[in-house]
Amino acid sequence: MTALARVLVRPRWAGISPGDVLVVEAYVLAAVLLYGGLWRHLGSGYLVASMQDQNLFEWLFAAQAHAVAEGHNPLFSDLQNAPYGVNLMANTALPALAVPLAPVTLAFGPTVTWALVLTGGLAGTATAWYWLFSRHVVRSRVAAAVGAAFCGFAPPVISHAKAHPNFAATFLLPVIAIWLIRLPGARRPVLHGVGLGLLGALQVLIGEEILLIGVLAVAPYAIWFAVSRRRLPRQVVVGVATAAVVSCALIVYPLWLQFAGPQSYRSIEHGPTGNPLAAFVAYSGQSVGGLFTGGPGALAINGTEENAFFGWGLVVLVAALAIWLRADLPARIAASACGVAAVLSLGAEITLDGRPTGVPGPWTLLADLRLLESVLESRMALACVPAAGCLLAIATQRVLDAPRDRRFGPLPVRVAWAGVLVVALLPVAPVPYETMTRAPTPDFYAGGEWARWVDPGGTIVPVPLPEPLHAEALRWQVDAGMGFALPQGYFVGPAGEEQLGAYGAPKRPSSVLLDGVAATGQVPAVSDAERTHMVADLRFWRADSVVLTDGSPHQRELQTTLSALLGPGRPASDAWVWDVRPITR
């Protein structure tokens, strides 16, 4: 512990300099440029690569802001999945960001909050790593800026930042690391532990999965370090104990709600999702290299899960740096974490380029453990990002410390190192996210016509019903002021006898029938059995009205089917409405 404290604890320089400000401004500018299309069109912009996740997260922000305004519990909502509701702690709701930003959401709309969280998440994460590296790892602002830029804008982070703000906004992780580094020298370990516990609780309420991934990556080194020393400093013991008490006190209710509360679930079965070995040397579709190689292809389950696309140049460079810097304690910690995370991310069975090898991976030992059974193992590679960034910072410092006349072959060593960085990092540099114009919300919802067709606390049934692949109705509900509930929706909740997590609600018979019409355009023969199912489903949803808006897929066929099920509807604004309150009340 003495060696670690001597290397890490004492800041190399203090205060905030103009250079620090310039670095942070550069990170903010880079993040804004990436989301430039979204910022230019906040009223109608939609990130193409987010699939339906932008609709989901905007709804999550709006639902929590609505709960704050109404004095309700922001960790649970009955606005989706009527009549059961949605356990927001069991979803990626980011309450530690959504609740403080509720005034922004209420004043300017959830798209502004979405853009702020994503942009601020990337810039804030890079800034936090810059602070850690510059104060506790290297002396040079340039070296710290290089390593932190990679931490904030590496391919796995950029991949998730298309749609997953919980993996983009990880700025508390380096802050937690700073507090841990300073703990051995803390004069007031109890007070220091209170701060550490508060930070841990906030991180759980932003994204507990990334915290778990980080802990797993550094656990082997931390365990070895603790075991190799007979006695830990008093400050560490007191501080960690205090942090555990404070953190547990703050998150005991949220975690109870997540794992044992209404609409909680035991686990999510994703199937094998380990990274193929080929993924590590491929290029992300959101990178400069991906523009020339066509992206990852089948090496990732989708475009938001490109968790290990570092490219040949960076993989070779990081491996070389791990060997070169092995005498440096922070570098050893980083290399250890990087290696552990990379190996665990291979999954339960190692694959080459999607083809199984039959060789079991280390994840086999962890796959059935509580909490870990729901983790996508490929995401473990996210822990490689700060580890690689740390190695880049330390190596840059070594080069800057070398005599100016030192050469690497025919080139000065600084020029050679700059060339190495360009070759390794330019292909993985991110490109701006593509933004499209989303379809406007139907006037029925945006103009307030909906209020005539639903009683307070009632449910509107949009046709087709919202689901994970078609969640536009969540946006309509937001634009209507969250004044009614929706059946089904896009969320994770329990399903089946084993109460395993599933995306969306189990579909009821009438929902399956209407989905079939929307998909095929074929009007089915409607019998008394279908009408009975429809009435039962409407009563289950506690529906007040069924709404079919203009522009729906196969609108004419859906209207014919609904008329056969419920009788003729009535035109209202740009929709047809079936008032079912006489049936369901």
N, C-alpha and C positions, 0 to 999 in steps of 0.2 A: 504493500500500500504506500510505503514511503517513496518508492521509485515512481509509482504512478502519480502521486501528488506532486513530486518534483517536476515531472514532465508536463503535467496537464494543468494543475490547479492555478498557478500564478499567471495572470494575463500578461501577454507580451507588451501590450500597450493599451491605454485606457482612453476613454472619451470618444466622442464622435467627430470625425474629421471630414473635410470636404470630399476626400476620397471615398469615405464610406457612403456619403450621400449620393455621389455619382454612381457607385456600384448599385445601390438600391434603386435609383432612378432607371438604370439600365434594365434591371430585372422587371420593374413595373412596365417599362416601355415594351419589352419583349412580350410580356403577358398580354398587354393591350393589343399589340399587333396580331398575336395569335387569334384573339377573339374579336378582331376588328369588324368582321361582318356582323357579328351579333350586336356589338356596341352601336354600329351605325343604324341598325334597324331593330331597336328594342321593342317596338310595337308589333313587329311581324317576323323577326328573325328566328330561325330555328336551326340548330346544329344538325347537319345531315347525319353525321356519324353517331349521334346520340340515340338513333332509332326512336323508341318511345320514352327514353329516360328523361328527356327534358320535360315532357309533359308530367312525368311522375314527380320529379324533384320540384318543379314549380308548384305542383299540387301539395307536396309535403310542406314547402315553405308557407303556402297560403293557408293550409289547414292549421298549422301551428300558430300563425299570426291571428287567424280567426279565433282560435281557442284562447289566446292571450286577451284579445279584445272582448271576448264574451265571458272571461273568467272561468274557462273550462280547463281540464287537464290537457296540457299540450303533448302528452306522451301517448294519448289514445284518441281516436277519432271515429265517430259514427257516420261520417259523410261518405265513405265508401263501404262496399260489402254489406249493404243493408240486408238483414237487420242486425248482423253481428258486430260490424265495425272493424277497425284495423288497429292493431297494436303497433304504434309507431316506434316503440323501442325495439321491436322485433323486425323493424325495417330500417333502412339507412336514412333516418330522418334528420340527423345532425342537429339535435335540439340545442346544443351549446352554441351554435351559430344561428339557427332559425329563430330562436326566441329573442336574443338580443337584436336581431335584424327585423323583428316583427314591425316596428314603426316604418322601416323602409318598404317592407312588403305591402303594408296597408296603404302607404302614401303613393307609392310608385308602381306597385304590381310585382308579382313574383319573378318576372323575367329579369327585372333589375337586380333582385336578390341573387338569382341564378348567375347572372353575369358577374356580379361582385364577388360571390363566393369562389367561382372558378378562377377569375383573374387574380383576385387577392390571394387565393390559395396558392397558385403557382409562384407569384412574386413573393408572398410572405414566407413560403417554404424555402425558397432560395435565399432570402434575406436571413432567416433564422440559422440556416447552415453556414452562411457567411459569417455571422456573429460567432458561432461556435468555433469555426476554423480559425478565424482571425484572432480571437481572444485566447484560444486554448490549444491550438495545434500548430499553426505557422505564424511567422512574423509579418510576412509580406501581404499587403492587401491584394496584390495581383494574384498571388498563389491561392489565397482564400477565395477570391472571386471566381477563379477558374473552377475550383472544386465545387463551390456552392452552386454555380450556374448549372453544372451537370446534375447536381442533386435536385434542382428545381425543374429542369427541363429535359431530363433523360427520357429515352423512348418509352419505357414502361409507364412513367408518370404521365407523359403526353397522351399515351393511349387511353388511360383511365380518365384523363381530364376532358375527353370528349363527352363523357356522360356520367362519371362517378366523382362528384365533388368530395366525397369522403376519402378518396385516395389522392386528390389534388391538394387539399388543404391539410397538410401534415406538418404545419409549422410548429406545433407544440412538441413534436418529438425531439428536435435539437434543443429546445428550451429545457425539456426534462433532462436531457443528457447534460446540459450545462449545470443544472442544479445538482445532479448526481456527482459530477466532477468536483464541484465546490463543497460537497458535503463533508469530506474528511477534514477540511480546514474551517468549518463553520464555527463561529464563536457561540452562536445560539442554535444548537442542533434541533431543539424542539420547534422553534419558529421556522427554521429552514425546512423541517419535515412537514410543517403545516402547508407551506408553499408548495412543496413537492407533492403532497397529497391532493391539493387543489388542482394542480396541473394534471395529475393522473386522472382525476375524476372528469375534468373537462375533456381530456383526450378520449375517454370512454364515451362521452356524450357527443363527440364529433365522429370518431371512427375507431371502434374497439378492435376491429380486425387487423388494421395496420399496426396497432400497438402490440397485439399478440404476435404478429409476424416479426416485429423487431425484437421482442423478448426471446422468441425461439432462436433467432439468428445469433444473438449474443450470449444465450444461455450456456453453451458448452464452455466458452472462454471464461465467463463469469464464475461458473462452478469450479473450474480448474483454479482460477485465481484465488477464490475463497478457500478451497481445500488446501492449497499450497501454503497458505499462511495460517499459523496457529491461532492468531488473535486479530480480530477486526477492531479498528479504533472505536472508542466510545461514541464519538460523533456519528459514525456510520450506523451503529446499532440503534442509537436513540432516534436519529433522523429517519431511518427506514421504518422503524416501528411506529413513529408518530405519523409518517406519511400513510402507512397502511391503515391506521385507525381513522384518520381524516378522510381518506379516499373511500373507505368502506362505508363510513357514515353518510357520505354524500351520494353514493351510488347504490346503496342497498335497495331502496325502493325502485329505481329504474331497472336494476338487474332482476329484482323479483318480478316486476311487470313483464320484462322481456322473456324470462324463462318459465314463469309459473302463472302469470296473469292471464286475463281474457285474451283469446286469440293468439296465445303463444303456441309454439310448436317445439317438437323434440330436436329435430335436425333437418337439414336439407340434403338430399341425396343427389349429387351432381354427376356421379359416375367418374371414371378416370379422366383427370384434367391436367396431368403432369406436362411439363414442357418437353417437347422433343429436343434431343441434343442439337439438331440442326437449327432450332429456333434461336439459340444463343448467337450464332454467327450470321443470321439473316437480318434484314432491315425492316423496320416498322413501316406500315403503309402511310404513316403520318410524318415520315422523315424524308430528308433530301435523298438518301440512298433508295428509299422505297419508290421514289418517282421514277427511278431508272430500272429497278428490279421487279417492279410490279407488286411490292409488298410481300407479306408473309404467306399468302396463299392459304393452304390448309394447315399451317403450323400453329394456328391459334383458333380457339373456338369461335371467336368473333373479333371485330375490329377494336373493341374496348378491352380485350384481354391479351394484348400483345405484351406479355410480361417479361420477356427475356430477349428482346431483339436488339442486341448490342452491336452486331457486325463483327467481322473478322478482325479489323484493325483494333478496335477497343478491347476485344477479348484477349488478343495477344499482348497488348500493352498492359492491361491490368495484371495478367499473369506474370509478365516481366517485372512490373513494379513490386509485386508481392515478394518476389525473390530478392530484388535489389534492395528493398527497404526493410528487410526482415529484422534488422537490428534495432529498428525504431519501434518503440512500444505502441504508439497509436497506430502505426502501420500494421503491426502484427494483429492488433485487435480488429482492424478493418479487414485485413486479409482473411482472418479466421471467420468473421461474420459473413463475408462474401462467399467463401467456400461452403460454409454450412448452408446458407440460403440457397445457393445454386444447386447443391446436391439434393436438398429436400424438395426443391421445386420440380425435380424430375418425376415425382409422383411415385405411385406404388409399383409401377412397372416401367422400366426404362425403354424409351422408344428412340429411334434414330430420326426419321423424318415423317413420323406418323405410323411407322411399322413397328409393332412390338418386338422386342428382342427376347422376351422370356426371362430377362434378368430382373429380379425384384429390386425396387428402389428403397431407400431408407424410410420413405414415407409410410411404408407398410407397417412399421412399428408404431406409428402415430395415428393412422387413419381412423381407428375405431375409438379413439379417446374422446371424451366429452369436450365440446367446443371445437376441437380440431376436425371432427367428422364433417363439419359444415364448411370448412375452409377449402377454397379452390387451391390445390397445392401449387399450381403454376404461379400463383401470386406471391409465393415465398421469394421469388426472384426480385420482388420489389426491394427487399432488404439489401440486394447487391448494389443498389443505386447510391445510397450515402456511403457505403463502404468504398466503392470505386471513386466517388468524389473525394473522399478523404485521401486516398492514395494519390490522386491527381494533384491535390493541394500540396501534399508533402513532397512529391517529386518535383513540382514546380519550384518550391522553396529551395530544394537541394540545388537545382540548376541555377537559381538566382544567387545562391551563396557561393557558387563556384567562381574562381577568378575569371575576369572578363576575357583574358587571353586564352582561356582553355578552349580546346577545339575537339570536335568529334569528327574525325576524318578531316575532310577539307573545309568543314564549316565550323564557325564559332558555336560553342555548345548551346548558347541561348537560341541561336537561329535554328540549329538542328532540332532542339526541343519544340520550338514553335511549329516547325514542319511536322513533327510527330503528332502534335496535338491537332493540327489541321487534318492530317490524314485519318486520325482515329475518330475525331469528333465531328468534322463537317458532314460525313455521310449520315450521322445519327441526329443531326440538328433538325428541329421540328419545322414544319411548314404550317402556314395559317390554316385554321379549320374552315371547311366549306360550310357556308350558311345558305339556307333557302328561305323563301317566303312561305310561311305556313298559311293554310286556308283560314279565312276569317271566321270568327265565331258566328253561328247563325243568329239572325236578329231575334229569333224566338227567345234565346238566352241573353244575348247582349242587350236587347232593348227592353227587357223586363216583362215580356208577355208571359213568361213561365209562371209568374206569381199568381195568375188567375187560375192556374191548373193544379196547384198543390197547396195543401194546408200546412201551417207551421209544423216543422218536424217530419213532414211527409217525404215520400220518395217519388222521383221521376224516373221512368224506365226509358232511356234512349234506345232506339233500334237502329242498327244492331247494338247489343249490350256491350259496354266497355270491357276490355280484357287486355292482357299485357301486350298483345300485338297490335291492338287498335284502342289506344287510350285517349283519343282526342276529346272524348266527353269529359275528361278531367279538366281540360282547359275551359270547356263550356261552363262547367260548374263554377270554376274560379271567376270567370267573367260575369257570372250571375250573382256573385257575392256570396257564394257558399250557402245559398238559401234553401237547399234541399239535399237529400241524400241520394246516392246512386247505388243500384245493385251491382254486384260483381266489381270489376275495376282492375287496377294494376297495383299489386302489393304482394307481400309474402305472408301467408297464413297457414293454419293447420288444415290438413285434408286426410281423409281416410280414417280407418279404425286406429291406426298407429299414430295419428296426429303428426305426420311428417310435414315439413314445410313444403309449400307448393306456391307457384306464381299464379296469382289470381284465385278466384273462388271456383269450387266445383260447379260445373254448369248444370242447370236444371233443364227439364225436358223442353220447355218452350224456348229457352235460350238456344239450345242445340238446333231446334227447328228453324228459328229465325236466322241463325248463323248460316245454316245451309242455304237458305234463300238468298242471303246477301252474297254468298260465295259463288253460287251456281246460276242464279237468276231463274231457277225452276220453282214454280208455284206448286206446293204439294196439295194432295187431296186432304182436306181438313175434315176430320170426323169428330164425333162427340168426345172421343177420348182425348184428342188434342185440345179441344175447348176446356175439358175438365182439367187437364194439366195446366193450361194457361191460367185459369181461375185460381188454382192452387198455388201456382208460382207467384201470381200477383198478390195474393194474400200473404204468402211467405215474405215477399219483399216489402209488404205494407205500402203498396203502390197507390198513388193518387192519380197518376196519368201515365199513358204510354205516348211517346213522342217520336215521330219520324220527320226529320228535317229534310228540306230540299237539298239535292246533291248527294244523298246517301246512295251507296252502291245498290243497283237494281231497285231503285226507289219504287217504281210502279209495281213490281212483283211483291215487294214487302208490303206495300199498301193493300194490295189485293189479299195477301195472306192475313194481315191484321184485321181487315174487314170481315174475312171469313171466321176469324177467331172471336172477334169482339163486337162485330157490327160496324156500321159506317162511322168513320172518324169525322172530325170537324177541322176546317182550315183555321189556322191561327198564325198570323205573321207569315214566316216562310217555313211553316211546318204543318203537319197533320197531327191532330191530338185525339186520343181516346181517353175520355174522362172515366176512370174505373172506380171512382170513390163509391158509387152505389154497389159495386161488387165487393169491394174490400172492407167497407166499413160495417 
